[in-house]
């Protein structure tokens, strides 16, 4: 999450102007592509950490819960950021002013 918040600053530090950013979160329900991704991520984390944080039975119960009909969760935050090169921004503002007048 820290990296997403830094995107506008990174764009500005690279000389871009007219910078903006937004974030989106989605609701994932049982047996969706999103919960499939969630389960894959959990399985990879389990493999990387071993069984230090929960027992195999607890893990299996959590993975089964994701497939239950009434399961809903939020996705991770997705960031979108944009900016323009200064010379492009100037040419577009000149073009827009020409169109208005």
Residue, then its C-alpha position, 0 to 999 in steps of 0.5 A: x500500500x505504501x508504494x501506491x501512495x507514493x506514485x504521485x510523488x514519484x511522477x512529480x519527481x520525474x518531471x511530470x505535471x497535471x498529476x492525479x491518482x485514484x484508488x479502487x477496491x472491489x467486493x469479492x464473493x465466494x467462488x469468484x476470480x478474486x477469491x481464487x486469487x486470494x486462495x492462491x496468495x494464501x497458499x503461497x504465503x503458507x508455503x513461504x512461512x510454513x505452519x508457524x502462524x496457524x495449524x493445517x486444520x485452521x488453514x483448511x477451515x479458512x480456505x473452505x470458508x472462502x468457498x461458502x455461498x455467503x462469503x464476501x471480502x474486499x480486494x486489495x487496493x488498486x492504484x491508478x496514477x497519471x501525469x503529463x510531460x510538461x511540453x505535452x501539457x503546454x501544447x495541449x493547453x495552447x490547442x485548447x485555448x485556440x479551440x475556445x477562441 
